Amino acid sequence: MYTVTDPATGELIEKIENATDEEIQEAIDRVHRGYLSWRRRTVAERAGTVARAADLFAARADELAATMTREMGKRINEGRGEIGVVVDIFRYYADNAAALLADEPLEISGGAAVITKNPIGPLLGIMPWNFPCYQVARFVAPNLVLGNTILLKHASICPRSAIAIERILHEAGVPGDAYVNIFAASAKIPRMLADPRIQGVSLTGSERAGIAVAAEAGRNLKKAVLELGGSDPLIVLDTEDMDQTVRATATARMRNCGQSCNAPKRMIVLGDLYDEFVGRLTEYVAATFVPGDPGDPATKLPPLASVAAADEVAGQVEKAIRQGATLRTGGRRVDRPGAYFEATVLTGVTPDMDAYYEEIFGPVVLVFRAETEEEAIAIANDSPFGLGASVWGTDPDRLRRVAGRIESGMVYLNSAGGSQADLPFGGIKRSGMGRELGPAGIEEFMNKKSIRL
């Protein structure tokens, strides 16, 4: 079932039955019919519809933020910020549609050619709960502009967000058959991918989910874009203001209660800074990130998205401590209703511990000591993941040099864990494949057709 449970209180609010096989079949029929007409609209018409969607998202920011707070515990101010990014994404693709989809002349031997940019058909989107609106926007906006249609399966704890998004898109002018929300069980994904009319799939989720979906996509020769987990390194080379560095890096880690794929989960600090950094970070985290009501703008640490998520983080932290890690602060479930877990700092994590290589999806910081720049890079790259990374310091040339050696899809200098509409987003290794956002985001499910003149 799709179930809404308030993670701040544990209150069960709503249950929605999963779609039947017949309803899933009808949904696929619809997005196929929708594609046959939506693709024929001009780029300007599709862009205009997406622009109207941006305006509606902006107008309903408070409503959408409140829905996310109730469904998955997001801080109300972070929810409003998420909708701001959603609006930027829809406006970016609306404003740049003509340029992004323009034909490209190509000089070839013995003549000339042109590359045209065309949709490929109905797509399946499988979305996560941690950013219920943003994740949908970065998949949907470029593909609607391109002319593809969308069958959207949202996370099972976010049905109200899914309904709200569908309503906004239809009100903006997206035909009812061009964007279809489906409350389908995960077990039905193979059935949907086996349908020859579905041309591709985009999933944001866990590594385990990515493996399963990639296998089904491959079995059916369907294009897949996967944005999976991450254990992003954050390297501190030097600083002129330790307090500012600690505040910025801790805030980046604790954003969305630590439930961000590209949050800086592993902080790697050079030896001459390490003791001071750990001391001040521990003090700041303990004093600042106090559990509270996610609907209160003053709250800094909301609950995790579910009791199951909080229990998983608690188990990972307890195991790390048993295996020899040092607990600096936090480390426990909060004694109150809901899915709360204390903001936590761990040090002394070594490669023989599970926490060294796994992703901890919650408000937990791991801090590592590196004696040299070379060792810091080695620790950063010693991970099965490769989503994002960040490097902090005062020398621009040194920052660029270190960034160039990190194995990840994204590197931020003196910032961490960000996302913006015009900057490609995605990773390598077990963090997935493909890119979203920016010019690259509209090309993943595009037929770049070569026409020889």
N, C-alpha and C positions, 0 to 999 in steps of 0.2 A: 504493500500500500504506500501511497504518498501520505505522509503524516507530518502535521505541524505540531511541534512540541516546543514550548517556550524554554530555551536553554537557561534563562535566568531564574526560572521557578520550577521547572519540571512539569508544568501544566500541559496536559494534552488538549490541544485546541481544535484540531480538525483531522479527519481521515478522508482520503479520496481513493476510490477503487482503481486498480490498474486497468488499463485498456484491455479489451478482449482481442482475440486474434482477428475477429471481423472488423473491429474498430481500427486496428493497426492497418489492415488491408485497405480500408476506406481512406485512411489518412495518406497512404502512399498513392492511391488513385488520385486523390485531390492534388497533391504537390506535383504529380506528373501532368495533370490537366492544367494546373496553374502555370507550369513551366512553358507549355506550348504557346501561351498568350503573353506571359510576362517578358519572355525573351524578345518578343517582337516590339515591345515599347522602346522608344528612343532612349538613349543614354540620358538626355535632358529630363525626360519624364520620370525615369527611375530615380535620378538624382534629386529631383524636386520632391518626390515622395519621401526619400530618406531625410531630406532637409526638414520636412514637416515633422517627421518623427523626432528629430533633435529638439525641435521647439516643444513638443509634447512631453518629452522626457524632462526638459528643463522646468516646465510648468508643474510637473508632478514630483519634483525632487523630494519634498517632505513626505509625501505619501509613500513613495517607493522606499525611502530610507527607513520609515517606520515599519514597513513590511519586512525588510531585511533584519531589523532589530528583533522583531518578534519570531521570525523563522530560524535565524542562525546566530543571533546574539551580537550582531555587529553594533559597535558604538554608533549612536545616532549621528554624530558629526562625521564619522568616517563614511557612513552611508550616504550622507549628502555629498561628500567629496567623491565617492564612487560615481554618483549620478553625474557630477560635473565632468568626469572623464568620459562617461558614456556619451554625453552631449558633444564633447569634442570629437569623439570617434565618428559619430554620425555626420557631424558637420564637415569633418575632414574629407570623408569620401564623397559627400555631396558636392563640396566646393571643388574638388580635384578630379571628379569623375571624367570630365572631357579629356584632360591631359593624361590621366592614367590609362584610359581606354582608347587613345588615339592610335591610328595605324602607324606602324614604324617602317619607313622605307629602308630597303637593304640592297646595297650594291653587291652584286655577285659576278663571278666570271661569266662573260658572254651575255650579260644582260642585267636585269634588275628584278627585284622582288619586293613584296610588301608583307609584313607580319600583321595580321589582324587579330584582335583580342575578343574572344567569344566565350559565352558561358558553356558549361558542359551538361547541366541538368540538375535534377533534384539532389540535394545533399542532406545527410543526416548529421545533426549536431548533438553531441552528448556533453552536457554541461555540468560543472561542479557546484558545490554549495558555498564555497568560501567568498566568491564575488558574484552573487547571483545575477546582477545586471551587466557588469563590465565584461564578464567572460562571454556572455551572449552577444553583446554589442560588437566585440572585435571579430567574431565569426560572421555575424549576420549582416552588418552594415556593408562591408565590401562586396559580399556575394549578392546581396539584393541589387546593388548598383550595377554589378557585372551582368545580372540577368539570370542567375541561378535561383532556385526556390529552395525553401528550408523546411525540413521536418525536424522539430526541436524536441529532444528528450532532456528535460531538466532533472536536477538532483531530486531525490525522493523526499527531501525535507524542505524543498522550496516551491511547492505548488502555487502559492499565492503570488510569488514573484513571477513565475512562468505565465500565469493568467494575466497579470498586469502588463507584462511586456507584449504579449500577443494582442491585448486590447489596444495598446498604444499604437502598435504597427498597423493594425487594421484601421484605426481612426485616422492615421496619417495618410491612408490611401493604398497601403499594400493589400492586394486582393486576398480574400479569405483562403484561397487555394495556393497562394504564393508563400505563405508562412503559416504552418500548422503546428500547434503545440500538441504533444502526445504524452499522456501519463502512462508510459510503458515500463514494464519490469525489465531489469537488465538482462534477464534470461531471454528476452525477445529480440535483443540486438542482432544475433546471428540471422534470424528470420528477416529482419529489415535489410540487412546488408546483402542477403542472398537475392533480393528482388532486383532484377536487371535494370529497373528504372532508376534506382538509387545509384548515383555516379561517384559518390565519395563520402567520406566521414571525417569529421573533426571532433576530437575528444580532448578535453582538459580534465585530468584526474590523476589517479594514482598510477604508479609504475605497473602494478598488477593489472589494473583495468586497461592500461595502454597495451600491454602484451596480448591480452585477450582480444581486444578490438583490432590490433594490427594483424593478428593471425587470421581473423575472420575477413578483414579487408583483403589480405593477400590471397586467401583461398578463393575469393570472388573477384580478384583483379580490380579492386577499387582503390582509388587514391585515398591516402590517409594523412592527416596532419595531427600530430600528437604533442600536446604540451603537458608534461608529466611532472614528477617531483623534482626537487632540487635541494642541495645542501650547500648553498652559496658561501664561498669564502669572502671574508672582509679583511684585507691586509692593512695594518697601520704601520707605515714606515717611519713617520715622524709627525710632530704636531707643534704648533706654536701656542695652542690653547687646549690643554687636556680636558678641561671641563666641557668645552664646546664639542670636542670630538666624542666624548663619552655620551653626552646628551643626544647628539645626532645619531650615533650608531645604535644606541639602546632604543631610541624611538623607532628607528627603521626596523629593528628586530621585533619589537612588540606590536607593530602595526597589525591590525586585524587579529589581535590576540596571538600573534605569531603564526597565523594560519595563511601564510602567503608562500607560494612556491618559490618566488625569487627573493625572499627575505634573507638577510645576512645571518645565516645560522651558525657559521664557524668564524670566529674572530681570531685572527692570527697577528700577534703583536711582537715587534722586535724586542729583544731582551732588555735593552736599556730603558724601555718604556713599560715593560710588562707589569711589574709589581704595582706601579702607580696606577696604570690603567685598570687592572683587576680590582684594586681597592676602591677606586672612585666609581667604577662601573657597579660593583656590588652595592655600595651605599646608595647610588642613584636609583638602581632598579628596586631595591627594597623600599625606599622612601617614596618613590613616584608611582609605581604601578601597583596600586592598591585595588583589590577587587571591588566592583560596584555595579549598580544598575546600568545596563547599556543604554537605556533611554535617557539617562541623566548626562547632559553635556560635560559635566565635571569629571565623569568617570574616566579613568585611564586604563583599567584592565577589566574588560567584560568577560562573560563566560566563554568557554569554547562552544562550538556549534552544537554539541550533543554530549550527553553523559558518556557515550561510548568513546568519543574523541578524547574527553578528559581522562577516562580510565586508561586509554592507550598511552597517552603521554605520561601519566603517573607510572605505568609499568616500565616504560623506557627509562625514566629517570631512576627509579628504584633499582633496575638492573645495572645501570651505569655505576651507581654508588656501590652496589655489591661487588662489582668487578674492579673497583678501586678508584673511581673518580672522586674528586673532592667537591662537596656541596658547599658553595659559598653563601647562598641565600635561597629561600623558597623550598621547592621540592615536594610539596604536598598538595593534596586536594584540600580545598577550602571547606571548612565546617559550616556549610549553609546549603540550602536547596539549590539545585541547578548544577551546571557543568563547569564550575569554577576550579581553576588550578593556579597556584601561586606563581608569580614571576620568579624565574629560577636562573641561577648562574652556576655552571659547572666548569671546573678546571681539572687538569691532570688526566684527560681522556687520551688513551693510547690506542694504537692500531689493533691491539688484541681485544679491545672492548667493542661490543655491538654498536654503541653510540658513535664510534669514530666514523663509521661508514654509512649508517642509516640516516634517514631524514626524521627529525623530531618536529612534528607539525603542531607546535604550540609555543607558549611563552617561555622558551628555554634558550639560553645563550651558552654556547661552548667557547671557551677561550683557550687558545694554544700559544705557546711561547716558541719563537724562532730566533736563533742567534744571528742569522744573516739574512739578507735579501734572498739569497739562493735557497735557503732552507724554507723561508716563507712561501716561495713559489712552489716548492716541492710539496709542502703540506696542502696548499691550495689545490693542486692538481691531483692529489692522492684521494680521489673520490670517484665513485661510479657515476656521479651526476655531473652535468655541465650546463646548467641553465644560465645563471648570472654570476657576477662577482663584482667586487668593488675594491679600489685601492685608494688609500688616504695618505696625504702627505703634502709637502710644501714645494717640492721641485717638479715643475710640469714635465720636464724631460724624463725624470726618473719614473714618474707616474705612468707616462706613455710606454716606457720601456718595460716596466713590470706588467702592465695591462696586456701588452703584446704577447707575453709568454703564458698567460693564463688560458687554460683549456675550458672555454665556455662560449655560449652563444652571444653573451652580452657582458660588457664590463663598464662600470660607472666609476668616474673619478671624483672623489670627495662627495659622493652621494651614494645611496644604496636602495635597491628594491623598487625603483620607480617604473613608470610606464606612461607613455604618451602616444597620442594618436598617430603622429607622423614618424615614429621610430620603430623599426622592426623588432619584434619580440619572439624569442624562441631559443631552444638550446640544442646541445649535442649529447653524445653518449646516452645514458639512460634517462636523460631529461626530455627525450622526445625527438621529433623531426618536423621540419617545416617551419614556417614563419607566419606570424600574424602582425597586423598593424603596418603602417607606412606603405610605401609602394609595393613591398614584397607581399603584403597581406592580401592584396587583390589578385595575385598571380597564382596562388596555390591551386585553385580550382578553375583555372582558365585554360581554354584551348587557344594556344598561340599558333594560329594557322598560317602556314607559309603559302603565299600565292606568287607563283613565278609569272612575271609579266612578259 
